[in-house]
Amino acid sequence: MNEGDFDAPPASEELQGVLRRAVDTMRAVPPPAVDFGAWQNQSSVLVGLSNNHFFEMVKNMILTHKRQSAAAAAMVTALAASLILYVFLFTSSRPAYALEQTAQANDHVTSYHTKIIPPVPEGRAKGVGESWVQLNPDGTVLRARVDRFSINGDGNDRVTFGSKDRVEFWHKAKNIRVICIDKDMIKRGLDEFMKSRALFDPKLAFEQLRADEKAGKVQVATKEPVKEGEPITLTVTSNDKPDRRQVYEIDPKTTLVQRVIEYRGGGQWQQVSERDYLDYNKEIDPKVFQPELPKDVITIDQSKIDLGKIGLPQGNLTDEQIATKVAKEFFEALIAGDYQKAGQLDGELQGQDFKKRLEREQIKFLRVVEIGSPFHDARYPGEVNVPVKVEVEIKGKKTVEEKKLFVGPVAKHSDRWSIDGGF
Amino acid sequence: MVDWDDLVREHGATVFGIAWRILGHAQDAEDVSQEVFAQASRQSNGIPVVCWPGLLRRMTTCRAMNALRRRRITIPLDCTELTRVKDDPQAIAAGHELEARMRAALAKLAPREAEVFYLRYFEDLSYREIAETLGISATAASTALYQARSRLEKLLTQPAKRGVP
């Protein structure tokens, strides 16, 4: 950015720094790939017909086509008779469904188990997310578990356990479990969790639907079941985005949502996602919230880490100098087998856990080949990225690996610097 | 009327990129992008467009800023913040929080201020280019940026002093 052509007073140094970090952070993440070919001109809009529209259409047909052929008249009459029969058979046995019924049923939900399924074959079996939530009598979350699966096989499967005063992450591929006890981290973890809850929580989703319907943002067409065992279906079409459609399937007995399927396209509808509400009000097995983790899981328990002793003091060194020093001493410690020191510089894995992880993955650090120029990484403000080439032996095979180590100030002890985010 | 497919093929990535940076949400960015193309396609009916990139940039910036002001706080369906790039939850939360604060602050600016700020800081446009893009004078662009930064200073730097990254 060139400030030279700016007539107004320049921004303060502090503001300029904050703006630069924020802008760099927002720029750093590239846009996701988009199939532009799938975009359709919104001038072609499909208009859905509700039951009322259908009755109106039949009435108009009868009124305006009375002079047409006898066959056409007979067809219209038969159609109308079928509709009357349908209304008699399937709406006279119980009151017509209304959204309020599901809203009221949601108030009595004490627990639920849901799954989000993407419309791809590999996702069908596994889903992208699954949750078990147990609620307090006032509807707030007592405890919850959210599993996120990666369908592209990048090994980022993760399980999160949350309750009022504890948040745990279990990274399946690395088989590392992190227990957060720091209040700020719990708050952040819970905030993240509560945001993701909106994806799973049937009550939140349905309240949104009701609000949108009340505000006239969506049209809801209700179809009562024709046969025993069929769900009530609500077809929800957005007025603003007519190329979007959601179909809610409601259990006629409990009036709770069983499934929500999202479609895109307008005319040629394509399924985008599916949310299945598998169980309501069933007692959740305690093992769901406290599963038996693999025996060799490495646990990083914050309550056992003295943050005041983590890392190295910065002293008079610049950010780049202290970051380089931490990186260099960290690898030297690993090469020398001094896991105590490596753990102290890492700030997460401690002493014997380091040894355990390296032995499990059969990694030996042999020598530091080169330490490159450290640089500030826009994605992680305040931290310094140190590129390091190091010779390692992985499962008996020697190779030179290029590592980018993030080094930054220790939480609540910003005069000390340690490795952040592992290696 | 301009050919929809040609328009999207040629400018889709640019339009989507702008919307993505402002909104940080793929589905919302797609919505805005499609609305922009639909509007541009309608507006161009019978009226020759001299500079498509400029028109689309202006329309996308304005619409995305409107969407930012309107929207509720949501997260993407894939919800992968916790599994992105690094594993440290605190680092992820810090980066995420900075983005969120910036977007929240942009949403509080007046529409013109937010548009000028975006074009200046994210698109690196000069004042003359901003003026041409938005159809205003360079002085008006400069004034809007000054006001935007004054408001952002209040919105962004004060919480930072309390230790938020």
Chai-1 contact restraints between the chains, C-beta under 6 A:
chainA,res_idxA,chainB,res_idxB,connection_type,confidence,min_distance_angstrom,max_distance_angstrom,comment,restraint_id
A,D5,B,S126,contact,1.0,0.0,6.0,A-B,restraint_1
A,D5,B,Y127,contact,1.0,0.0,6.0,A-B,restraint_2
A,D7,B,S142,contact,1.0,0.0,6.0,A-B,restraint_3
A,A8,B,S142,contact,1.0,0.0,6.0,A-B,restraint_4
A,A8,B,Y146,contact,1.0,0.0,6.0,A-B,restraint_5
A,A11,B,R149,contact,1.0,0.0,6.0,A-B,restraint_6
A,E14,B,T157,contact,1.0,0.0,6.0,A-B,restraint_7
A,L15,B,E153,contact,1.0,0.0,6.0,A-B,restraint_8
A,L15,B,T157,contact,1.0,0.0,6.0,A-B,restraint_9
A,V18,B,L156,contact,1.0,0.0,6.0,A-B,restraint_10
A,V18,B,T157,contact,1.0,0.0,6.0,A-B,restraint_11
A,V18,B,A160,contact,1.0,0.0,6.0,A-B,restraint_12
A,A22,B,L98,contact,1.0,0.0,6.0,A-B,restraint_13
A,A22,B,M102,contact,1.0,0.0,6.0,A-B,restraint_14
A,V23,B,Y121,contact,1.0,0.0,6.0,A-B,restraint_15
A,T25,B,G95,contact,1.0,0.0,6.0,A-B,restraint_16
A,T25,B,L98,contact,1.0,0.0,6.0,A-B,restraint_17
A,T25,B,E99,contact,1.0,0.0,6.0,A-B,restraint_18
A,M26,B,R21,contact,1.0,0.0,6.0,A-B,restraint_19
A,M26,B,E99,contact,1.0,0.0,6.0,A-B,restraint_20
A,P31,B,F16,contact,1.0,0.0,6.0,A-B,restraint_21
A,P31,B,G17,contact,1.0,0.0,6.0,A-B,restraint_22
A,P31,B,W20,contact,1.0,0.0,6.0,A-B,restraint_23
A,P32,B,A26,contact,1.0,0.0,6.0,A-B,restraint_24
A,V34,B,F16,contact,1.0,0.0,6.0,A-B,restraint_25
A,F36,B,V8,contact,1.0,0.0,6.0,A-B,restraint_26
A,F36,B,G12,contact,1.0,0.0,6.0,A-B,restraint_27
A,W39,B,V8,contact,1.0,0.0,6.0,A-B,restraint_28
A,W39,B,Q34,contact,1.0,0.0,6.0,A-B,restraint_29
A,N41,B,W4,contact,1.0,0.0,6.0,A-B,restraint_30
A,Q42,B,A38,contact,1.0,0.0,6.0,A-B,restraint_31
A,N156,B,T83,contact,1.0,0.0,6.0,A-B,restraint_32
A,R158,B,T83,contact,1.0,0.0,6.0,A-B,restraint_33
A,M185,B,Q90,contact,1.0,0.0,6.0,A-B,restraint_34
A,R188,B,A93,contact,1.0,0.0,6.0,A-B,restraint_35
A,K195,B,I75,contact,1.0,0.0,6.0,A-B,restraint_36
A,S196,B,C79,contact,1.0,0.0,6.0,A-B,restraint_37
A,R379,B,G95,contact,1.0,0.0,6.0,A-B,restraint_38
A,Y380,B,A91,contact,1.0,0.0,6.0,A-B,restraint_39
A,P381,B,P165,contact,1.0,0.0,6.0,A-B,restraint_40
A,D420,B,D88,contact,1.0,0.0,6.0,A-B,restraint_41
A,D420,B,A91,contact,1.0,0.0,6.0,A-B,restraint_42
A,G421,B,K86,contact,1.0,0.0,6.0,A-B,restraint_43
A,G421,B,D87,contact,1.0,0.0,6.0,A-B,restraint_44
A,G421,B,D88,contact,1.0,0.0,6.0,A-B,restraint_45
A,G421,B,A91,contact,1.0,0.0,6.0,A-B,restraint_46
A,G422,B,D87,contact,1.0,0.0,6.0,A-B,restraint_47
